[in-house]
């Protein structure tokens, strides 16, 4: 069965929740040294990137402050330029950028499903 936009929104939300749990209490240096932690974070960001591509344009246009193109692009970097992933940028995304995205997704849920 093909994933619906609601499924995709939930995939992004679940990936954000997983990232929050993954990085909770961790420091940058642990992230840099732990290859499994980095791989998990990359995978969750990749899921966010791919699922976000399948959200309806109308939904995304209602949340124009979110950098949707950059979110889509980071997945390409992780998939195709995996040896050049900027660890500092990935850590920044996990710690600083996801809260705005999560807020946008919660507003989408409220706007379209309540």
Legacy VTK file of the C-alpha trace (Angstrom):
# vtk DataFile Version 3.0
C-alpha trace
ASCII
DATASET POLYDATA
POINTS 114 float
0.000 0.000 0.000
1.301 3.440 -0.926
1.964 5.882 1.895
-0.501 8.747 2.165
0.415 12.346 3.023
-0.778 11.644 6.564
1.567 8.651 6.713
4.428 10.821 5.460
3.717 13.486 8.060
3.748 10.783 10.729
7.031 9.406 9.357
8.617 12.836 9.786
7.189 13.224 13.295
8.421 9.759 14.303
11.895 10.470 12.930
12.035 13.733 14.898
10.950 11.903 18.053
13.642 9.289 17.435
16.287 11.973 16.952
15.229 13.713 20.157
15.594 10.432 22.057
18.872 9.617 20.322
20.639 12.869 21.167
19.135 13.419 24.609
21.965 14.037 27.064
24.678 13.505 24.460
27.477 15.883 23.611
29.008 16.751 20.259
32.190 14.816 20.940
30.298 11.590 21.642
28.410 12.078 18.391
31.667 12.593 16.471
33.263 9.466 17.928
30.302 7.084 17.806
29.802 5.805 14.268
26.562 4.007 15.154
25.084 7.161 16.672
26.067 9.141 13.554
24.590 6.494 11.252
21.322 6.469 13.185
21.081 10.251 13.086
21.834 10.272 9.352
19.120 7.680 8.744
16.492 9.609 10.681
17.399 12.828 8.844
17.203 10.922 5.565
13.699 9.729 6.481
12.668 13.306 7.274
14.065 14.449 3.946
12.361 11.782 1.869
9.006 11.905 3.637
8.908 15.703 3.439
9.135 15.491 -0.348
5.760 13.748 -0.368
3.874 16.264 1.725
1.378 18.235 -0.367
2.679 21.549 -1.691
-0.361 23.262 -0.186
0.625 22.082 3.275
4.206 23.221 2.790
3.186 26.605 1.396
1.186 27.190 4.576
4.486 26.750 6.428
6.673 28.873 4.164
9.171 29.670 6.930
10.364 26.057 6.853
13.237 25.506 4.368
11.551 22.628 2.521
14.074 22.580 -0.336
16.995 22.351 2.057
15.266 19.549 3.933
14.859 17.643 0.667
18.447 18.398 -0.348
20.062 17.066 2.833
18.756 13.610 1.976
20.568 13.719 -1.346
23.802 14.634 0.408
23.422 11.772 2.862
22.562 9.278 0.109
25.010 10.350 -2.575
27.816 12.258 -0.867
27.821 10.186 2.297
31.571 10.560 2.725
31.225 14.335 2.770
28.461 14.751 5.345
29.219 17.776 7.509
28.985 16.382 11.041
28.752 19.832 12.601
25.797 20.690 10.349
24.092 17.378 11.108
24.499 17.943 14.850
23.129 21.487 14.468
20.111 20.179 12.565
19.411 17.656 15.315
19.790 20.148 18.140
18.502 23.417 16.714
16.537 23.056 13.488
14.063 20.291 14.198
12.004 22.194 16.736
10.720 24.596 14.062
9.908 21.693 11.754
8.114 19.850 14.542
6.064 22.958 15.288
5.092 23.245 11.612
4.046 19.592 11.522
1.931 19.993 14.638
0.201 22.971 13.034
-0.375 20.899 9.894
-1.948 18.151 11.961
-4.219 20.632 13.660
-5.071 22.459 10.427
-5.848 19.411 8.315
-6.895 16.663 10.731
-8.778 18.213 13.617
LINES 1 115
114 0 1 2 3 4 5 6 7 8 9 10 11 12 13 14 15 16 17 18 19 20 21 22 23 24 25 26 27 28 29 30 31 32 33 34 35 36 37 38 39 40 41 42 43 44 45 46 47 48 49 50 51 52 53 54 55 56 57 58 59 60 61 62 63 64 65 66 67 68 69 70 71 72 73 74 75 76 77 78 79 80 81 82 83 84 85 86 87 88 89 90 91 92 93 94 95 96 97 98 99 100 101 102 103 104 105 106 107 108 109 110 111 112 113
